[in-house]
Amino acid sequence: MVLVLILVALIAFIVLSTTRLKLHPFLALLGAALLAGFAYQVPSGEIVKTITSGFGGILGYIGIVIALGTIIGVILERSGAAITMAETVIRLLGERFPTLTVSIIGYLVSIPVFCDSGYVILNSLKNALAARMKVSVIAMSVALATGLYASHTFVPPTPGPIAAAGNLGLESSLGLVIAVGLLVSLVTALAGMFWANRFIGKDIALEDDGLPLPAEQDFAELKARYGTLPTPFQAFAPIFIPILLICLGSVAAFPSKPLGEGALFSVLGFLGQPVVALLVGLALACTLLRGTGKRQQLHDRVAEGILAAAPILLITGAGGAFGAVLKITPLGDYLGTTLSALGIGLFMPFLVAAALKSAQGSTTVALVTTSALVAPLLGQLGLDSEMGRVLTVMAIGAGAMTVSHANDSFFWVVTQFSRMTVATAYRAQTVATLIQGVTGIITVWLLSLVLL
């Protein structure tokens, strides 16, 4: 029981230090790792050694992947690729299903681009579509936000799910994580869209900041600022070709060797490695650079990507350090025995991630911290197989969606850009993320009945 009370105190320390004391999650997780070492009476000489090896170990596997994925996202964001993706989806689906259209747009755009940035980029398009189709701005806002949020939480190369996969030893099985993540995120995106449909016919007052509501001409002006937009192939290729390569590499590595063991196996085995696949994606993204001074443009975009990736890398490394310390304590055996007797399985990581997300606001921190906590317990929870680990990442992702409210930056991006009142945002956006999280864990649980 003392072991559990120490763990609860450590989680409380992480939450309070990041919320009340405004400490950066990197320092909070590092501090928690040190405190865990002393609280669980790890020999003092082993504590720092374990922290540094845990920090370096996780980044050695996944750090380059996070950096490359972030750089590709920055290039796509700056080139107008998100606008091209959106227009492609509109051409394919038409304007008969407005909330479905913006939900799918968000679902696709948020794989390479952070959901906050994706919402800002697509806000004018969303308002233009709402005006053109005479649909509630609230409904369209929630549909777009939940579409973005779904793939942001479940699908690599978004940093959160990559870091969780690394903590759970899945760095060589990212193709499987991507495949399952695409399915689970699609279900949760549709759940968010169905909730958004409740607001289609409702006349809900928006905040009045003295400016006219964005309309169709604002989207035309946004497009004009980008100049010549990329073609659909140029827009989609830098993210979907790497995903395809990673998935093919995973298929080639199956024990049954479905693609043989010849030249094709060797080529796909090489190209399917996440680092190599994302380097291919970066090369494709470079075709989006326009005008003169392309070398300088590339330098600037890489610098932006590294700046954006740095906090995520540090949080991921600190999470790995925290997990490494927990692994050498008797906590894993005790908790595993206790929890396996309760039979809650995948619901345990879901509940921990949901508690962390709701308390401190960051989806990425919830993913990293929960995966570090759960890693030592997988054997006792009956999840110590490749598919068990993949579904654990999904369960943590479902928890890390639950819920987005006032301590989450994405909540305020959606609220402010959509001109929702805070009360409306809680009814529309926060409840939508609760529905997404619950739908996500039910989907993961149903998959576990079939796959485990």
C-alpha positions as CSV (number, residue, x, y, z in Angstrom):
1,M,0.0,0.0,0.0
2,V,2.9,2.4,0.8
3,L,4.2,1.8,-2.8
4,V,0.9,3.0,-4.2
5,L,0.7,6.0,-2.0
6,I,4.2,7.0,-3.1
7,L,3.1,6.7,-6.8
8,V,0.0,8.8,-6.1
9,A,2.1,11.4,-4.4
10,L,4.5,11.5,-7.4
11,I,1.6,12.0,-9.8
12,A,0.2,14.7,-7.6
13,F,3.6,16.4,-7.7
14,I,3.7,16.3,-11.5
15,V,0.2,17.8,-11.7
16,L,0.6,20.5,-9.0
17,S,4.1,21.5,-10.2
18,T,2.9,22.0,-13.8
19,T,-0.4,23.7,-12.9
20,R,0.0,25.7,-9.7
21,L,3.8,26.3,-9.8
22,K,3.9,26.7,-13.6
23,L,6.9,24.4,-13.8
24,H,7.8,23.1,-17.2
25,P,6.8,19.4,-17.6
26,F,10.4,18.6,-18.4
27,L,11.6,19.7,-15.0
28,A,8.5,18.3,-13.3
29,L,9.1,14.8,-14.8
30,L,12.8,15.0,-14.0
31,G,12.1,16.0,-10.5
32,A,9.6,13.2,-10.2
33,A,12.2,10.7,-11.3
34,L,14.6,11.9,-8.7
35,L,12.0,11.8,-5.9
36,A,10.9,8.3,-7.0
37,G,14.4,7.1,-6.7
38,F,14.8,8.3,-3.1
39,A,11.2,7.4,-2.1
40,Y,11.5,3.8,-3.3
41,Q,15.0,3.6,-1.7
42,V,16.9,3.0,-4.9
43,P,20.7,3.1,-4.1
44,S,21.8,6.7,-4.5
45,G,24.5,5.7,-6.9
46,E,22.0,4.1,-9.2
47,I,19.4,7.0,-9.3
48,V,21.3,9.4,-11.6
49,K,22.7,6.6,-13.7
50,T,19.2,5.2,-14.3
51,I,17.8,8.6,-15.1
52,T,20.4,9.4,-17.7
53,S,20.2,6.0,-19.3
54,G,16.4,6.2,-19.4
55,F,16.6,9.7,-20.9
56,G,19.1,8.7,-23.6
57,G,17.5,5.4,-24.3
58,I,14.1,6.6,-25.3
59,L,15.5,9.5,-27.4
60,G,18.0,7.2,-29.1
61,Y,15.1,5.2,-30.5
62,I,12.6,7.9,-31.2
63,G,14.2,11.4,-31.0
64,I,15.2,11.7,-34.7
65,V,11.7,10.6,-35.7
66,I,10.1,13.3,-33.6
67,A,12.4,16.0,-35.0
68,L,11.9,14.9,-38.7
69,G,8.1,14.7,-38.3
70,T,8.0,18.1,-36.8
71,I,10.1,19.6,-39.6
72,I,7.9,18.1,-42.2
73,G,4.8,19.5,-40.5
74,V,6.3,23.0,-40.4
75,I,7.1,22.9,-44.2
76,L,3.6,21.6,-45.0
77,E,2.1,24.3,-42.7
78,R,4.1,27.2,-44.3
79,S,3.5,26.0,-47.9
80,G,-0.3,26.0,-47.9
81,A,-0.4,22.2,-48.2
82,A,-3.2,22.1,-45.6
83,I,-5.3,24.3,-47.8
84,T,-4.7,22.0,-50.8
85,M,-5.6,18.9,-48.6
86,A,-8.9,20.7,-47.5
87,E,-9.9,21.6,-51.1
88,T,-9.1,18.1,-52.3
89,V,-11.5,16.6,-49.7
90,I,-14.2,19.2,-50.5
91,R,-13.9,18.3,-54.2
92,L,-14.3,14.6,-53.4
93,L,-17.1,14.8,-50.9
94,G,-18.9,17.9,-52.2
95,E,-20.9,20.1,-49.9
96,R,-23.7,17.8,-49.0
97,F,-22.2,16.7,-45.6
98,P,-20.6,19.8,-44.2
99,T,-19.6,18.5,-40.8
100,L,-18.3,15.2,-42.2
101,T,-16.2,17.2,-44.8
102,V,-14.5,19.4,-42.2
103,S,-14.0,16.4,-39.8
104,I,-12.2,14.5,-42.5
105,I,-10.2,17.6,-43.4
106,G,-9.1,17.9,-39.8
107,Y,-8.4,14.2,-39.5
108,L,-6.0,14.3,-42.5
109,V,-4.3,17.6,-41.8
110,S,-3.5,16.8,-38.1
111,I,-1.4,13.8,-39.0
112,P,1.6,16.0,-40.0
113,V,0.5,19.4,-38.4
114,F,-0.2,20.1,-34.7
115,C,-3.9,20.3,-34.0
116,D,-3.5,23.9,-32.7
117,S,-1.8,25.1,-35.8
118,G,-4.1,23.1,-38.0
119,Y,-7.2,24.8,-36.5
120,V,-5.7,28.3,-37.0
121,I,-4.8,27.5,-40.7
122,L,-8.3,26.0,-41.4
123,N,-10.4,28.4,-39.4
124,S,-11.1,30.7,-42.4
125,L,-12.0,27.7,-44.6
126,K,-14.3,26.4,-41.9
127,N,-16.1,29.7,-41.6
128,A,-16.4,30.1,-45.4
129,L,-18.0,26.6,-45.7
130,A,-20.4,27.4,-42.8
131,A,-21.5,30.7,-44.6
132,R,-21.8,29.0,-48.0
133,M,-23.8,26.0,-46.7
134,K,-25.8,28.1,-44.1
135,V,-24.7,25.8,-41.3
136,S,-24.0,26.7,-37.7
137,V,-20.4,27.9,-37.1
138,I,-20.5,26.1,-33.7
139,A,-21.2,22.7,-35.4
140,M,-18.5,23.2,-38.0
141,S,-16.0,24.3,-35.4
142,V,-16.6,21.3,-33.2
143,A,-16.4,18.9,-36.2
144,L,-13.1,20.4,-37.3
145,A,-11.6,20.5,-33.8
146,T,-12.5,16.9,-33.1
147,G,-11.2,15.7,-36.5
148,L,-7.9,17.4,-35.8
149,Y,-7.8,16.1,-32.2
150,A,-8.4,12.5,-33.1
151,S,-5.4,11.9,-35.4
152,H,-3.2,14.2,-33.3
153,T,-3.7,11.9,-30.3
154,F,-3.5,8.4,-32.0
155,V,-1.4,8.5,-35.2
156,P,2.4,8.8,-35.5
157,P,4.4,10.8,-36.6
158,T,2.6,13.1,-34.2
159,P,5.1,13.3,-31.3
160,G,2.7,12.2,-28.5
161,P,1.9,8.7,-29.8
162,I,5.4,8.2,-31.1
163,A,6.8,8.9,-27.6
164,A,4.3,6.6,-26.0
165,A,5.2,3.9,-28.5
166,G,8.9,4.4,-27.7
167,N,8.2,4.1,-24.0
168,L,6.4,0.8,-24.5
169,G,9.1,-0.7,-26.7
170,L,7.3,-0.3,-30.1
171,E,9.9,1.8,-31.9
172,S,10.4,-1.0,-34.5
173,S,6.6,-1.6,-34.8
174,L,5.4,1.9,-35.7
175,G,3.7,0.6,-38.8
176,L,1.3,-1.4,-36.6
177,V,0.8,1.6,-34.3
178,I,0.0,3.8,-37.4
179,A,-2.5,1.2,-38.8
180,V,-4.4,0.7,-35.6
181,G,-4.2,4.4,-34.8
182,L,-5.7,5.4,-38.1
183,L,-8.7,3.1,-37.4
184,V,-9.2,4.2,-33.7
185,S,-8.8,7.9,-34.6
186,L,-11.3,7.6,-37.5
187,V,-13.9,6.2,-35.1
188,T,-13.3,8.9,-32.5
189,A,-13.4,11.6,-35.2
190,L,-16.8,10.3,-36.4
191,A,-18.0,10.3,-32.7
192,G,-17.0,14.0,-32.5
193,M,-18.7,14.8,-35.7
194,F,-22.0,13.2,-34.6
195,W,-21.9,15.3,-31.4
196,A,-21.2,18.4,-33.6
197,N,-24.3,17.6,-35.6
198,R,-26.4,18.4,-32.5
199,F,-25.6,22.1,-33.0
200,I,-26.3,22.3,-36.8
201,G,-29.7,23.9,-36.5
202,K,-29.2,25.8,-33.3
203,D,-28.8,29.6,-33.3
204,I,-26.2,30.0,-30.5
205,A,-24.9,33.5,-29.8
206,L,-21.2,34.1,-30.5
207,E,-18.8,36.4,-28.8
208,D,-18.8,39.9,-30.3
209,D,-15.3,41.3,-30.5
210,G,-16.3,44.2,-32.8
211,L,-15.1,42.5,-36.0
212,P,-17.3,41.0,-38.7
213,L,-17.6,37.2,-38.8
214,P,-15.1,35.7,-41.3
215,A,-16.8,34.8,-44.6
216,E,-15.9,33.3,-48.0
217,Q,-13.8,36.2,-49.2
218,D,-11.5,35.8,-46.1
219,F,-10.7,32.3,-47.3
220,A,-9.9,33.6,-50.7
221,E,-7.6,36.2,-49.2
222,L,-5.9,33.4,-47.1
223,K,-5.3,31.4,-50.3
224,A,-3.9,34.4,-52.1
225,R,-1.3,34.9,-49.3
226,Y,0.2,31.5,-50.0
227,G,0.6,32.3,-53.7
228,T,0.7,29.1,-55.9
229,L,-0.6,26.2,-53.8
230,P,0.9,22.7,-54.0
231,T,-0.8,20.1,-56.1
232,P,-2.7,17.4,-54.2
233,F,0.1,14.9,-54.7
234,Q,2.7,17.4,-53.5
235,A,0.5,18.1,-50.4
236,F,-0.3,14.5,-49.4
237,A,3.0,12.8,-50.4
238,P,5.3,14.0,-47.7
239,I,3.2,12.4,-45.0
240,F,1.4,9.5,-46.6
241,I,4.4,8.0,-48.5
242,P,6.4,7.7,-45.2
243,I,3.4,6.2,-43.5
244,L,3.0,3.7,-46.4
245,L,6.8,2.8,-46.3
246,I,6.6,2.3,-42.5
247,C,3.6,0.0,-42.9
248,L,5.2,-2.0,-45.8
249,G,8.3,-2.4,-43.7
250,S,6.3,-3.8,-40.9
251,V,4.5,-6.2,-43.3
252,A,7.8,-7.3,-44.7
253,A,9.1,-8.0,-41.2
254,F,6.2,-10.3,-40.2
255,P,7.5,-13.8,-39.1
256,S,5.7,-15.4,-42.1
257,K,7.8,-13.3,-44.4
258,P,4.9,-12.5,-46.8
259,L,7.2,-10.6,-49.2
260,G,9.9,-13.2,-49.2
261,E,13.5,-12.6,-48.1
262,G,15.0,-11.3,-51.4
263,A,15.8,-7.9,-52.7
264,L,12.3,-6.6,-52.1
265,F,12.5,-7.6,-48.4
266,S,15.8,-5.8,-48.0
267,V,14.7,-2.6,-49.8
268,L,11.4,-2.4,-47.8
269,G,13.2,-3.3,-44.6
270,F,15.5,-0.4,-45.1
271,L,13.0,2.2,-46.4
272,G,10.4,1.1,-43.8
273,Q,12.6,2.1,-40.9
274,P,10.9,5.2,-39.4
275,V,14.0,7.5,-39.7
276,V,14.6,6.5,-43.3
277,A,10.9,6.8,-44.2
278,L,10.7,10.3,-42.7
279,L,13.8,11.4,-44.5
280,V,12.0,10.4,-47.7
281,G,9.1,12.5,-46.5
282,L,11.4,15.4,-45.9
283,A,12.8,15.1,-49.4
284,L,9.3,15.2,-50.8
285,A,8.4,18.1,-48.6
286,C,11.4,20.1,-50.0
287,T,9.5,20.1,-53.4
288,L,7.0,22.5,-51.7
289,L,9.7,25.2,-51.3
290,R,8.9,28.1,-53.7
291,G,10.7,31.0,-55.3
292,T,14.4,31.9,-54.9
293,G,16.6,31.1,-52.0
294,K,15.3,27.6,-51.4
295,R,18.4,26.6,-49.4
296,Q,17.7,29.5,-47.0
297,Q,14.0,28.6,-46.9
298,L,14.9,25.0,-46.0
299,H,17.4,26.2,-43.3
300,D,14.7,28.4,-41.8
301,R,12.0,25.7,-41.8
302,V,14.4,23.1,-40.3
303,A,15.3,25.7,-37.6
304,E,11.6,26.3,-36.9
305,G,11.0,22.5,-36.7
306,I,13.9,22.0,-34.3
307,L,12.6,24.8,-32.1
308,A,9.1,23.3,-32.1
309,A,10.5,19.8,-31.4
310,A,12.9,20.7,-28.6
311,P,10.3,20.9,-25.8
312,I,8.7,17.6,-26.9
313,L,12.0,15.9,-27.1
314,L,12.9,17.0,-23.6
315,I,9.5,16.0,-22.2
316,T,9.8,12.6,-23.9
317,G,13.3,12.1,-22.6
318,A,12.3,13.0,-19.0
319,G,9.3,10.7,-19.3
320,G,11.7,7.9,-20.3
321,A,13.9,8.7,-17.3
322,F,10.9,8.6,-14.9
323,G,9.8,5.3,-16.4
324,A,13.3,3.9,-16.1
325,V,13.4,4.7,-12.4
326,L,9.9,3.1,-11.8
327,K,11.1,-0.1,-13.6
328,I,13.8,-0.8,-11.1
329,T,11.5,-0.5,-8.1
330,P,9.2,-3.2,-6.6
331,L,6.2,-1.1,-7.7
332,G,5.6,-3.0,-11.0
333,D,5.2,-6.4,-9.3
334,Y,2.9,-5.0,-6.6
335,L,0.7,-3.0,-8.9
336,G,0.7,-5.7,-11.6
337,T,-0.5,-8.3,-9.1
338,T,-3.1,-6.0,-7.6
339,L,-4.5,-4.7,-11.0
340,S,-4.5,-8.1,-12.7
341,A,-6.7,-9.4,-9.8
342,L,-9.1,-6.5,-10.6
343,G,-9.2,-7.5,-14.2
344,I,-9.4,-3.9,-15.6
345,G,-6.6,-4.4,-18.2
346,L,-6.6,-1.6,-20.8
347,F,-8.9,0.5,-18.7
348,M,-6.1,1.2,-16.2
349,P,-3.8,3.2,-18.6
350,F,-6.9,4.9,-19.9
351,L,-8.0,6.1,-16.4
352,V,-4.5,7.2,-15.5
353,A,-4.0,9.2,-18.8
354,A,-7.5,10.7,-18.4
355,A,-6.8,11.9,-14.9
356,L,-3.5,13.4,-15.9
357,K,-5.0,15.1,-19.0
358,S,-7.9,16.6,-17.1
359,A,-5.6,17.8,-14.3
360,Q,-2.8,19.4,-16.2
361,G,-4.1,20.0,-19.8
362,S,-1.4,18.6,-22.1
363,T,-2.2,15.6,-24.2
364,T,1.5,15.0,-24.9
365,V,2.5,15.1,-21.2
366,A,-0.4,12.7,-20.4
367,L,0.8,10.3,-23.2
368,V,4.4,10.4,-22.2
369,T,3.9,10.1,-18.4
370,T,1.2,7.4,-18.5
371,S,3.3,5.3,-21.0
372,A,6.3,5.6,-18.6
373,L,4.2,4.6,-15.6
374,V,2.5,1.6,-17.4
375,A,5.6,0.2,-19.1
376,P,6.7,-1.9,-16.1
377,L,3.2,-3.3,-15.6
378,L,2.5,-4.7,-19.0
379,G,3.4,-8.3,-18.1
380,Q,1.1,-8.4,-15.0
381,L,-1.7,-6.7,-17.0
382,G,-1.5,-9.4,-19.7
383,L,-0.5,-6.8,-22.3
384,D,3.1,-7.8,-22.8
385,S,2.8,-8.8,-26.5
386,E,3.3,-6.6,-29.5
387,M,-0.5,-6.1,-30.1
388,G,-1.0,-5.7,-26.4
389,R,1.5,-2.8,-26.3
390,V,-0.1,-1.3,-29.4
391,L,-3.5,-1.4,-27.8
392,T,-2.0,0.1,-24.6
393,V,-0.8,3.1,-26.7
394,M,-4.3,3.5,-28.0
395,A,-5.9,3.2,-24.5
396,I,-3.5,5.9,-23.3
397,G,-4.3,8.0,-26.3
398,A,-8.1,7.7,-25.5
399,G,-7.4,8.8,-22.0
400,A,-5.2,11.7,-23.2
401,M,-8.2,13.1,-25.0
402,T,-10.4,13.1,-21.9
403,V,-11.1,16.0,-21.5
404,S,-10.0,19.3,-23.2
405,H,-11.1,22.2,-21.0
406,A,-9.7,25.5,-19.7
407,N,-6.2,24.3,-18.8
408,D,-5.6,23.0,-22.4
409,S,-4.3,25.5,-25.1
410,F,-6.3,23.7,-27.8
411,F,-9.5,24.5,-25.9
412,W,-8.7,28.2,-26.1
413,V,-7.6,28.1,-29.7
414,V,-11.0,26.6,-30.6
415,T,-12.9,28.9,-28.3
416,Q,-11.3,32.1,-29.5
417,F,-11.1,31.5,-33.2
418,S,-14.7,30.2,-33.2
419,R,-15.9,33.1,-31.0
420,M,-17.7,30.6,-28.7
421,T,-18.5,31.8,-25.2
422,V,-16.7,29.8,-22.5
423,A,-20.0,28.2,-21.4
424,T,-20.8,27.2,-25.0
425,A,-17.3,25.8,-25.5
426,Y,-17.7,23.6,-22.4
427,R,-21.1,22.3,-23.7
428,A,-19.8,21.8,-27.3
429,Q,-16.0,21.2,-27.3
430,T,-15.3,19.8,-23.8
431,V,-18.2,17.3,-24.0
432,A,-17.1,16.4,-27.5
433,T,-13.7,15.4,-26.2
434,L,-15.3,13.4,-23.4
435,I,-17.4,11.5,-26.0
436,Q,-14.3,10.9,-28.1
437,G,-12.3,9.6,-25.2
438,V,-15.0,7.2,-24.1
439,T,-15.6,6.1,-27.7
440,G,-11.9,5.6,-28.1
441,I,-11.5,3.2,-25.1
442,I,-14.6,1.2,-26.0
443,T,-13.2,0.8,-29.5
444,V,-9.8,-0.3,-28.1
445,W,-11.5,-2.7,-25.7
446,L,-13.5,-4.3,-28.6
447,L,-10.3,-4.6,-30.6
448,S,-8.7,-6.3,-27.7
449,L,-11.4,-9.0,-27.7
450,V,-10.6,-9.8,-31.3
451,L,-6.8,-9.3,-31.4
452,L,-5.5,-10.4,-28.0
